[in-house]
């Protein structure tokens, strides 16, 4: 059981994540990929990505057991839920944090030899780990990121409505089937007995697409107090929409997704990257290709650029 202890200041500072946290989703998805829990929800996705999962994913799974503790430093919380920012924070992890977390992990399992270099804080080893995360995300999560985002946003809307209608009592007691709210303590199911004292810092509530079963949190209380909990899913969420297959075949999956998100509303390069689950450089490259084809218009917007669909781009999107 996890017991989260609130003060009045903590309730005032508790917030809901503005979107899916990329590194939490990335690491939790590796557990879904290796396990068999939730097969009715994740089975089709698991089968679709199995053949294209990069070999370097092993570097991630070495640090992320299917059950139990995985290193806190792997899930940095950034101001905005951006993969690029999270990976850059991971790349700059202090050596002391690496050594502390890896020592805890080594207490429950035998770690491979390469992690000794990681514990020493060698930049090249951290870079290799970051590159493994980038490759895994691009292959296994980016094609589905719009649906991950939609699922998390739906839960965010549900939680916000519960808060508006019934206050924090309604919101917190409805987080999870195991949740029990008796001010000033929130209790939720957890693999071990653990108390989290917020101490006026508030709680960051993170609805997660690939979390399954019980909620999770950081082991080290020095991190921002965070509660990651599973959302509800629609069966068949990973199946492609029939009306989008032809567009993906014509443009390629990533470019088709860029066109789709710009069809929802215009965005800057970083915004497009966040909404499609790609890197900023990849989003820029795809927008350039679509602009050259006459499907996207790009205009200066202060210090950034704003991408939007041209009439031709909107017509193509509406035809599919």
N, C-alpha and C positions, 0 to 999 in steps of 0.2 A: 504494500500500500504506500502511495506517495501522499504526504500531507503537506499542503501549501499553506503557509501561515501569512495572513494579510493584516495590514493596518489600514485605517481610513485613507492614508496617503497612497497605499498600494492600489486600492480600488480606483482612486482618481488617476493613477498613472498606468493602469492596465490597458493594453491595446491589442488590436487584432492585426495580424500581418496583412500587408496590402496586396499580397499575392503569394504564390508558392515560393518557398525558399529553395533555390536551385541545389545547393549542396546537401541539404537534408533529403530532398527528393532523390538526388543522385545516389547517395549512399544507401538509403532505405530501399531503393529500387534494386540494388544489387542483392539484397536479401530476398526480395520477391523473385528475382531471377534464379536464385539458387535453391529456394525452398519450394514447398508444395502448398503452403497455406494460401487460402483464398484463390484456389485454382479456378473457380467459376468466374472470378473477376479478372484475374491476371493471367490465366492460362493462355489465352489467345495472344496477348502481348508477349508473354514469355517465349512462345513458339515462334513468333514473328521476328524477334530480335536475336534468337539463339545463334543463328548462323553468321550474323554480322557483328557479334560482340567482339571488340578488339582483344587481342591477346594480352595487351598491357593492362586490361582490367584486373588481372591478377594482383597488381600492385595495390589496388584499392581493396580487394577482398582479403589480402594479407592483413589489412588493418581493421577490417570490418567483419567480425564473426557474425554468423547468422543469428545467434542469440548472445545476449550479454553485452558487456561494455565494448564500445569502440571509441577510438581516440577523440576527445573533445575538439582538438584543434582542426579536425577535418570539416567541421560545420560552422565556419565563422558567420556571425550575424552582421550584415552590412546595413547601412542606412536605407538603401533600397534593395529589394530582392533581385539582384543582378548577378548573373553567372560570372561576368567579367570581373566585377568588384570582389566577389567571393573568392575567385581563383587568385586574384592579386593579393588579397589578404592572406590566403593560404601560403602563397609564395614567400610572404614576409614573416611567417611564423617564427617567433624567437626560439633560440636553441633551448632555453630553459623550459619552455612549454612543450617542445618536442620531447625532451628527455623525461619530463614528468609523466606525460600521457603514455609514452611508449613503455615506461617502467610499469605503470599500472596494467597495461595490456599484456606485458610479458608475464605478469603474475598469474594470468589465467590461461595462457597458451604459449607455445613455443613460436617465437618470431623468426622469420627467415633472415639470413645474414645481411641482406641489403639494408635492413632497418637500422643497423648500427651506424651506417653513414648518414641516414636520416636523423638519428638521434644526435649526431655531431653537428647538425645544421648545415650540411654541405649544400650550397646553392644548386649545384648540378643535380643532386638527388631530389631536392624539392621541385626543381623545374621538371624533372622526369615524372614526378608524381602529379604535378599540375597538368602536364601534357596527357597523361593517362586519363585524368578526369575529363579533360576537354574531348578526347577521342570517344570516350564512353558516352558522354552526353550527346555528342553529335550523332552517334550511331543508334543509340537506344532510347533517347528521350526527346531529342529535338523534333523528330517527325510527329510526336504525340503531344508536344508541349502546349499547344492551343487547348487541347482537351484537359490536360492537367490543370492549366490555368482556369478554364471554365468551371471545372469541378470545385476547385478551391474557392473561386469567387462566389459560387453558389452557396457554399457553406458559410462564407464570410457574410453574405447577405442574410442568410438564415439566422446567424448569431447576432448580427446587428439588429434584426427585427425583434429577436427575443429580448435583447437588452433594452430596446426602445419600449417594448410592451410590458416587460416585467422586471426590469432592472437587472442588476448583477446576479441576484438570486436565481432568476429564470435562466440567464445566459450561462452561468457557471454550472448549475445543476443539470443542464442539458448538453454539456460538452461531450459526454461519453456515457454508455450504459452503466459504468461503474461509478460515475461522479456523484458525490454527496456534498452538499454545501450546508455547513452549519457555521455561520459567522463566528469567529474570523478564520475558519479553516475549510479549505477545499480538499476533499479526499478523492483520489482516483486510483484505479487498479494499477499496480506496478510490480515488476518481478521481485523486488526486495522492499524491505522497510526503509523508508527514506523521508526525512523532513527537510523542506525547503522554506527558509525564512526569508521573506522578500525584503524586509528592512527598509521600506519606503521606496524601493526601486521600481515597484510595479511588476506586472507579469506580462510577458509577450506571448500571446496565444497564437499558435501556428497550426492552422488546419493543413493536413498533409495528405496528398493523394496516395503515396506509396507506403505510408505508415499502415500497419495492420495489427489488429489485436489491441494491445494495451498502449496507452500514451507513453512518451519518453521525454527525457530532459537531459541537460548536462549533468555530469557527475560532480564537476568542480563548481562550487557555489560562487567563485569569483566571476564566472561568466554572467552575462545578462540573464536574469531569470526567465526561462523559456519553457513553455509546455507545448510539445508537438503531439497532435492527436489525430487519429484517422477520420476521414470523411466517409460519407456514403457514396457508393458507385452505381452506375448503370451497367448492367451486364452487356457486353459487346462494345464497350466504349472504345476499344482499340481498332475495331473494324472500320475500314475506309468508307466514307460516304460515297454512294454510287454516283452522285452528281458532281463529285470532285475528282473522280478517277481520271476522266479525260483531260482535265486541266493539268493534273500532275504529270500525266503521260506527255502532254504537249510541252510543258515548261520545265519539268523536273519538280520534285516534291518541294524542295526548299523555296524555289522561286514562286511556285504556286501558292505556298503559304504566305510569302511576303505580299503577293497580290491580294490574297484574302484579307490579311490584317489591315492593309491600306484601304480595302473596300469598306471596312468597318468605320475607320476614321483616319485622317492623315497622321503622320508621325515623324519624329526625328530619327536619325540613324540608330541612336541608342535605344529609343523607344521601340523601333521595329525589331532590333536585336532582342530586347527583353520579351516582346510579345511573341516572337517566333522561337525563342530558345536557342538562338545562334549567337556567335560572337559579333562584336561591332564591325570588325573587318569583313566578316562574311556577309552581314546585312548590307554593308556599303557596296560590296561587290555585286550582290544580287540586285540591289536597287539600280546600280549603274547599267547592268545588263538589261533590265526591264525598261529603263529610260531610253537606251539605245534602240529598243524595239518599239518605242512610241507608246508604251503602256503606263509609264510612270512619269510624273513631272516633279522636278526637284528645284526648290527655290530657297534662297538665303533667308534665314529666320534668326536675326540677331547673330550670335556667334556659332550657331548651328545651321543645319539645313532641314527643310521640311519636305517630306515626300508625300505625294498624293496621286491618286489615279487620274489618268487622262480619260477623255470620253471613250477612246478605243479600249483602254484597260478596263473600264467599267462595263463596256459592252461585252468584252470577252468573258469577264467574271459572271455576268448575268446569263450568258449563254450556256454556262456549265453548271 
